[in-house]
Amino acid sequence: MFSKILIANRGEIAVRIIRACRKMGIRSAAVYSEGDREALHVRMADEAHPIDSASTSESYLNIQSLVDACVKFEADAIHPGYGFLSERASFAEACEAVGVTFIGPSPETLQCAGDKIASRGVAGAAGIPVIPGAVPKENDVRAWWDVAELLRYPVLIKAGSGGGGRGMRRVLEPSHMEDALVSARAEAKTACRGRRLYLEKLLPTARHVEVQILGDGQGGVIHLGERECSIQRRYQKVFEETPAPNLSPELREEILSASVRLASGMNYRGVGTVEYLLPAQGGYYFLEINPRLQVEHPITEMITGQDLVTLQIRVAVEAKLPITQDEVCFSGHAIEARLYAEDPAQNFLPQTGSIRALHLPSGDGVRVDAGIVPGVCIGTNYDPLLAKIVGWGKDRTAALERLEEALMELMLSGFRTNQAFLLAVVRNPKFRTGAVSTEFIERHGSELRGEICRDRMEDAKLVAALGAYLSKSKTKKPGSEDRRWDDPWDRMGSWLPGGLI
């Protein structure tokens, strides 16, 4: 077993990995940028070491600094978490070069899976349906027009690497192509490690479903069920749930088997997902492989009772599967909502500020993965994800009730979040029936924003009533016979209405 693992990440995923290390009796070493000096993962780790500035390129994306930290602080393994360098083959190679175990797939697998164009070819060769697409000549706009005509509009420009919706642009008609190419190429260059783009048929009303896999790097692969990830904004997930609702047993079995077959053929090592789009008319298409731990892994843990981070570490140590497919049992339903520092009423504009007060929900069937504490400043250097709120129940209805209660109990003040938006989605009749697609937020946006505005009006009424109540109370100033009005806001202390900040 490893004696010390260096965590090349931050926020809630770093906290999650630290807890897994503690459970396994492994020392954890955190790294942090200047902006994360007071972060929770820094406080929780057995040891913590600074790495350069607040800039991601000079800290969490600096391969040499991270590898040097491993060697200097005698860590025998490195966990990349998700995002940042987790899918970078060059990072895994750099770790191997100094004798440090990279907790994830091999550099060869990362090279293939991290290249979306190459992984499409691998999936096609394995007999898995692939979304129609092509790679036109890079600087020939006419070639992109010609391919788009063959695919038939609408189409989607995508970056050949990276994730999180970066380097992706919808093209609804020929006149939009040139501007979309320029915009996608610029974003891909800065966020996706390159300018290589390809074109894919856009399936606007499809569902996004992924399969959780675990492999030993020698062809042994099992699955831990599928997850529904269709509720997205700007191609980034907001809600995930498992099992996927309204999925036929035949289609479920087909995508589970296809995922195991594909990962086995790649000699996949560690945890990861195989992603699919399910068109409204039926069937499924391979989308991509995410060769890393997923943000939404907690819901799979809730219904299987398996600790995916622990399994990931054990595979890296033992080079064999710690469990068999028959040992994976599924129980109940789990739904995750992502809490972001953003304002949905302003097109999900990221928010910044210090957390003034924080109360995270708890209780039976509730799980919260977070890396925040009161006083921490949320800036613009990193992803605005604050926490993941999970509700589990014996069925989907019970899970939704738990999640709704948890979101109502949550309290965070200091800046606006998407809390009211999450509640609006949970209460939406279409969502309650599982009638979802990747266009859910776009189609129901005005209705969901209306719920947010009504919530804020109720907050405003509450504040007005509270101010009026407090202003009725008169107090005597010490040492004076004069009676004067108190400022009601002074008497409210640190309490602030989150919806109005």
C-alpha positions in Angstrom: 0.0 0.0 0.0 1.1 3.6 -0.6 2.5 5.4 2.4 1.8 8.9 1.1 -0.3 10.3 -1.8 0.1 13.8 -3.1 -3.2 15.3 -4.3 -2.7 17.4 -7.5 -6.0 19.2 -7.1 -8.1 21.5 -4.9 -11.6 22.1 -3.5 -14.1 19.5 -2.8 -12.4 16.7 -4.8 -9.2 17.2 -2.8 -11.2 17.0 0.4 -12.8 13.8 -0.9 -9.5 12.2 -1.7 -8.0 13.2 1.7 -10.9 11.4 3.5 -10.3 8.3 1.4 -6.6 8.3 2.3 -7.4 8.7 6.0 -9.8 5.8 5.8 -7.0 3.6 4.2 -4.3 4.8 6.6 -2.4 6.7 3.9 -0.8 10.1 4.6 -2.1 12.8 2.3 -0.1 15.7 1.0 -1.9 18.7 -0.4 -0.6 21.4 -2.7 -2.0 24.9 -2.9 -1.7 28.1 -4.8 -1.5 31.5 -3.1 -5.2 32.0 -3.4 -5.9 28.7 -1.6 -3.8 29.2 1.4 -6.8 29.1 3.8 -8.7 26.5 1.8 -10.3 23.5 3.5 -8.2 20.9 1.7 -5.1 22.6 3.0 -6.3 22.5 6.6 -7.4 18.8 6.4 -4.3 17.2 4.7 -1.6 15.6 6.8 0.8 18.1 5.2 0.4 21.0 2.7 2.9 22.6 0.4 2.7 25.9 -1.6 3.1 25.8 -5.4 3.7 29.1 -7.0 1.0 31.8 -7.6 -2.8 31.8 -7.8 -2.5 31.3 -11.6 -3.7 27.8 -12.6 -1.0 27.6 -15.3 1.7 28.2 -12.6 0.2 26.0 -9.9 -2.3 23.1 -10.5 -1.5 22.9 -14.2 2.3 23.0 -13.7 3.5 19.5 -14.3 7.1 20.1 -13.3 6.1 21.8 -10.0 3.8 18.9 -9.1 6.2 16.2 -9.9 9.0 18.0 -8.1 6.7 18.3 -5.0 6.1 14.5 -5.2 9.9 13.8 -5.1 10.7 16.5 -2.5 8.0 15.4 -0.1 8.6 11.7 -0.7 5.1 10.8 -2.0 5.0 7.5 -3.7 1.8 8.2 -5.7 -0.1 11.2 -7.1 -3.9 11.5 -7.4 -5.0 14.0 -10.1 -8.7 14.2 -9.0 -10.7 15.6 -12.0 -10.2 18.5 -14.3 -6.7 20.2 -14.4 -4.2 17.5 -15.4 -6.3 14.4 -14.7 -6.6 13.4 -18.4 -3.1 14.6 -19.5 -0.9 11.7 -20.8 2.2 13.9 -20.4 1.5 14.2 -16.7 1.2 10.4 -16.2 4.4 10.0 -18.2 6.2 12.6 -16.0 5.1 10.7 -12.9 6.3 7.4 -14.2 9.7 8.9 -15.2 10.5 9.7 -11.5 9.0 6.4 -10.1 5.8 7.9 -8.8 2.5 6.0 -9.4 -0.1 8.0 -11.3 -3.5 7.0 -9.9 -5.3 6.7 -13.2 -5.1 5.1 -16.6 -1.8 4.5 -18.4 -0.3 7.2 -20.6 -1.3 5.2 -23.7 -4.9 4.9 -22.6 -5.0 8.7 -21.8 -3.5 9.5 -25.2 -6.3 7.6 -26.9 -9.2 8.4 -24.5 -8.2 12.0 -24.1 -8.3 12.5 -27.9 -12.0 12.5 -28.7 -11.4 12.0 -32.4 -9.2 8.9 -31.8 -11.7 7.5 -29.3 -14.5 7.8 -31.9 -12.4 5.5 -34.1 -11.8 3.0 -31.3 -15.5 2.9 -30.5 -16.5 2.4 -34.1 -14.0 -0.4 -34.5 -15.6 -2.1 -31.4 -19.0 -2.0 -33.2 -20.4 0.8 -31.0 -22.6 3.3 -32.9 -20.8 6.7 -33.2 -22.5 10.1 -33.7 -22.0 11.0 -37.4 -19.1 13.5 -37.8 -15.9 14.3 -39.6 -12.6 16.3 -39.3 -12.6 18.9 -42.1 -9.4 20.7 -43.2 -8.5 23.1 -40.4 -8.4 26.5 -42.3 -10.8 25.7 -45.1 -14.2 27.1 -44.2 -15.7 25.8 -47.4 -14.7 22.2 -46.3 -16.6 22.8 -43.0 -19.6 24.1 -44.9 -19.5 21.0 -47.2 -19.3 18.6 -44.2 -22.1 20.4 -42.4 -24.3 20.1 -45.4 -23.7 16.3 -45.5 -24.4 16.0 -41.8 -27.4 18.4 -42.1 -27.8 21.3 -39.8 -27.8 21.8 -36.8 -24.2 20.7 -36.2 -21.7 21.0 -33.4 -18.1 22.2 -33.5 -16.1 20.4 -30.8 -12.5 20.5 -29.5 -10.6 17.3 -30.0 -9.5 17.3 -26.3 -10.6 18.8 -23.0 -14.1 18.9 -21.5 -16.6 21.0 -19.5 -18.1 22.3 -22.7 -15.0 24.2 -23.7 -14.3 24.6 -27.4 -17.9 23.7 -28.4 -20.1 25.8 -30.5 -23.5 25.1 -32.1 -24.0 26.0 -35.7 -27.6 26.3 -36.8 -27.0 27.6 -40.3 -24.1 28.2 -42.8 -23.8 31.9 -42.0 -22.8 31.1 -38.4 -20.0 28.7 -39.3 -17.1 31.1 -39.8 -17.6 33.0 -36.5 -18.2 29.8 -34.6 -15.0 28.3 -35.9 -12.9 31.3 -34.8 -14.5 31.4 -31.4 -14.2 27.6 -30.8 -10.6 27.6 -32.0 -9.6 30.4 -29.7 -11.2 28.7 -26.6 -9.8 25.3 -27.5 -6.3 26.8 -27.7 -6.4 28.2 -24.2 -8.6 25.7 -22.4 -8.2 22.4 -24.3 -4.4 22.3 -25.0 -4.8 22.7 -28.7 -6.7 24.0 -31.7 -7.8 20.7 -33.3 -11.5 20.7 -33.9 -14.0 18.4 -35.5 -17.6 18.5 -36.6 -20.4 16.4 -35.3 -24.2 16.1 -35.9 -26.1 18.0 -33.2 -28.8 15.9 -31.5 -30.7 18.6 -29.7 -33.3 16.5 -27.9 -31.1 13.6 -26.9 -30.4 12.4 -23.4 -26.9 12.2 -22.0 -26.2 8.9 -20.2 -22.8 7.6 -18.9 -21.6 4.3 -17.6 -19.3 4.0 -14.6 -16.4 1.5 -15.3 -13.6 0.1 -13.3 -10.6 -1.7 -14.9 -7.4 -3.4 -13.8 -5.3 -2.4 -16.8 -5.1 -6.0 -18.0 -8.4 -6.4 -19.7 -10.5 -7.0 -16.6 -13.4 -4.5 -16.5 -16.6 -4.2 -14.5 -19.4 -1.6 -14.5 -21.1 0.1 -11.6 -24.3 1.1 -13.4 -25.3 4.2 -15.5 -26.0 7.8 -14.6 -28.3 10.3 -16.2 -26.5 13.6 -16.9 -28.9 15.4 -19.2 -29.6 18.5 -17.1 -26.9 20.8 -18.3 -26.1 24.5 -19.0 -23.4 25.4 -21.5 -22.6 21.7 -21.8 -21.8 21.5 -18.1 -23.8 19.2 -15.9 -26.0 20.6 -13.1 -27.9 17.4 -12.0 -27.0 13.8 -12.2 -28.9 10.7 -11.1 -28.7 7.0 -11.0 -30.2 4.8 -12.2 -31.3 6.7 -15.3 -35.1 7.2 -15.3 -37.3 5.9 -18.1 -34.6 3.6 -19.6 -35.7 0.3 -20.9 -33.9 -2.8 -19.5 -32.8 -3.8 -23.0 -31.2 -0.4 -23.8 -29.6 -0.3 -20.3 -28.0 -3.7 -20.8 -26.8 -2.8 -24.3 -24.9 0.3 -23.2 -23.5 -1.4 -20.0 -22.2 -4.3 -22.1 -20.8 -1.9 -24.8 -18.9 0.1 -22.2 -17.3 -3.0 -20.6 -16.3 -4.3 -24.1 -14.8 -1.0 -25.1 -12.8 -0.4 -21.9 -11.6 -4.0 -21.8 -10.3 -3.7 -25.4 -8.3 -0.6 -24.2 -6.8 -2.4 -21.2 -8.4 0.4 -19.1 -7.0 1.0 -15.6 -8.8 2.7 -12.8 -12.2 4.4 -12.8 -13.8 6.3 -15.7 -16.9 6.6 -17.7 -18.1 5.9 -21.2 -20.5 8.5 -22.4 -23.5 8.2 -24.7 -26.2 10.3 -26.3 -29.7 8.7 -26.6 -31.7 10.3 -29.4 -35.5 10.8 -28.8 -36.3 8.4 -31.6 -34.4 5.5 -29.8 -31.0 3.8 -29.9 -27.7 5.2 -28.6 -24.5 6.8 -29.9 -21.0 6.8 -28.4 -20.0 10.3 -27.3 -16.6 10.1 -25.5 -14.6 8.5 -22.8 -13.8 10.4 -19.6 -10.6 8.6 -18.2 -10.8 9.8 -14.7 -12.9 10.1 -11.5 -16.1 11.9 -12.2 -17.6 14.9 -10.4 -20.8 12.9 -10.0 -19.2 9.7 -8.5 -21.0 10.2 -5.1 -24.4 9.0 -6.5 -22.9 5.8 -7.7 -21.4 5.3 -4.3 -24.8 5.9 -2.7 -26.5 3.2 -4.6 -23.7 0.6 -4.7 -22.1 1.1 -1.2 -18.7 1.1 -3.0 -16.0 3.7 -2.4 -14.8 4.6 -5.9 -11.7 6.5 -4.7 -10.7 3.6 -2.5 -11.2 1.2 -5.4 -9.2 3.5 -7.6 -6.3 3.5 -5.2 -6.4 -0.3 -4.7 -6.3 -0.9 -8.4 -3.2 1.3 -8.7 -1.5 -0.7 -5.9 -2.7 -4.3 -6.7 -3.1 -4.1 -10.5 -6.2 -6.3 -10.2 -9.9 -5.7 -9.7 -10.8 -5.5 -5.9 -14.4 -6.7 -6.6 -16.2 -8.8 -9.2 -19.2 -7.8 -11.2 -21.4 -10.2 -9.1 -20.3 -8.3 -5.9 -21.7 -5.0 -7.2 -25.2 -4.6 -5.8 -27.6 -1.7 -6.5 -30.0 -0.3 -4.0 -32.4 2.7 -4.3 -32.0 5.9 -6.3 -29.6 8.9 -5.9 -29.7 12.4 -7.3 -26.9 15.0 -7.2 -27.3 18.8 -7.5 -24.3 20.9 -8.1 -24.1 24.2 -6.1 -22.4 26.9 -8.1 -21.3 30.4 -7.3 -23.4 31.9 -10.2 -26.5 33.8 -10.9 -29.0 31.9 -13.1 -31.1 35.0 -13.5 -28.1 36.6 -15.3 -27.4 33.7 -17.6 -25.4 31.9 -15.0 -22.9 34.7 -14.5 -20.2 33.6 -12.1 -20.2 35.3 -8.7 -17.4 36.2 -6.4 -17.1 37.1 -2.7 -16.4 35.8 0.8 -18.6 33.2 2.4 -20.1 35.1 5.4 -22.2 32.3 6.8 -22.6 28.6 5.8 -24.9 25.8 6.9 -24.7 22.5 4.9 -27.6 20.1 5.1 -27.3 16.6 6.7 -29.5 13.7 7.8 -30.6 10.3 6.6 -30.2 9.9 2.8 -28.3 13.1 2.4 -24.7 13.5 1.4 -22.7 16.7 0.8 -19.3 16.9 -0.8 -17.8 20.4 -0.3 -14.5 22.1 0.1 -15.7 25.4 1.5 -15.8 27.0 5.0 -17.0 30.4 6.3 -14.5 33.2 5.5 -13.2 31.6 2.3 -13.1 34.0 -0.7 -14.5 32.6 -3.9 -12.7 34.2 -6.9 -12.5 33.8 -10.6 -9.4 31.7 -10.9 -11.2 28.4 -10.6 -14.4 26.6 -11.5 -17.4 28.1 -9.5 -18.5 24.7 -8.1 -19.0 25.0 -4.4 -20.6 21.7 -3.3 -22.5 18.7 -4.4 -25.8 18.0 -2.6 -27.0 14.4 -2.9 -30.3 12.9 -2.0 -30.9 9.1 -1.7 -34.1 7.1 -1.3 -35.6 3.7 -1.9 -37.0 5.1 -5.2 -36.8 8.2 -7.4 -39.7 9.9 -5.6 -38.0 9.4 -2.2 -34.7 10.6 -3.5 -36.3 13.8 -4.9 -37.9 14.5 -1.6 -34.6 14.1 0.3 -32.9 16.4 -2.2 -35.5 19.0 -2.0 -35.4 19.0 1.8 -31.6 19.3 1.7 -31.6 22.2 -0.7 -34.1 24.0 1.5 -31.9 23.5 4.5 -28.8 24.7 2.8 -27.8 28.3 3.7 -24.9 30.2 2.2 -24.5 34.0 2.3 -22.0 36.4 0.9 -22.9 36.2 -2.8 -25.5 34.7 -5.0 -25.6 31.0 -5.9 -27.8 28.8 -8.0 -29.6 27.3 -4.9 -33.1 28.7 -5.9 -32.6 27.5 -9.4 -31.8 24.0 -8.2 -35.0 24.0 -6.2 -37.0 25.2 -9.2 -35.7 22.3 -11.2 -36.4 19.7 -8.5 -40.0 21.1 -8.3 -40.5 21.2 -12.0 -43.3 18.8 -13.1 -41.4 17.6 -16.2 -38.3 16.9 -14.2 -40.4 15.0 -11.6 -41.5 12.6 -14.3 -38.0 12.1 -15.6 -38.8 13.7 -19.0 -35.3 15.2 -19.5 -33.0 16.0 -22.3 -29.8 18.1 -22.8 -32.1 21.0 -23.8 -34.2 20.9 -20.6 -32.8 24.1 -19.1 -33.0 25.9 -22.5 -36.6 24.8 -23.0 -37.8 25.5 -19.5 -35.5 28.5 -18.7 -38.2 31.2 -18.5 -40.3 29.1 -16.3 -37.4 28.3 -14.0 -36.2 31.9 -13.9 -39.8 32.9 -13.0 -39.6 30.6 -9.9 -36.3 32.3 -8.9 -37.8 35.8 -9.2 -40.8 34.8 -7.1 -38.4 33.4 -4.4 -36.5 36.7 -4.4 -39.7 38.6 -4.0 -40.6 36.5 -1.0 -37.1 37.2 0.5 -37.7 41.0 -0.1 -41.0 40.8 1.7 -39.4 38.9 4.6 -36.6 41.5 4.9 -39.1 44.4 4.8 -41.3 42.8 7.5 -38.3 42.0 9.7 -37.0 45.6 9.4 -40.4 47.0 10.3 -40.6 44.7 13.3 -37.2 45.6 14.6 -37.7 49.3 14.1 -40.7 49.3 16.4 -38.4 48.4 19.4 -36.9 51.4 21.2 -33.9 51.1 23.5 -32.4 53.5 26.0 -28.8 54.6 25.2 -26.6 53.8 28.2 -26.0 57.0 30.3 -28.7 59.0 28.5 -32.4 59.7 29.1 -32.9 60.2 25.4 -34.9 57.5 23.6 -33.9 56.8 20.0 -34.6 54.4 17.2 -32.1 51.6 16.7 -30.8 50.8 13.2 -32.6 47.5 12.5 -29.8 46.3 10.3 -27.3 46.7 13.1 -29.4 44.4 15.3 -29.5 41.7 12.6 -25.9 40.8 13.3 -24.3 38.6 10.6 -27.5 37.3 9.2 -28.1 38.2 5.5 -30.8 37.0 3.1 -28.9 34.9 0.5 -31.4 35.7 -2.3 -30.7 39.4 -2.1 -27.0 39.6 -1.8 
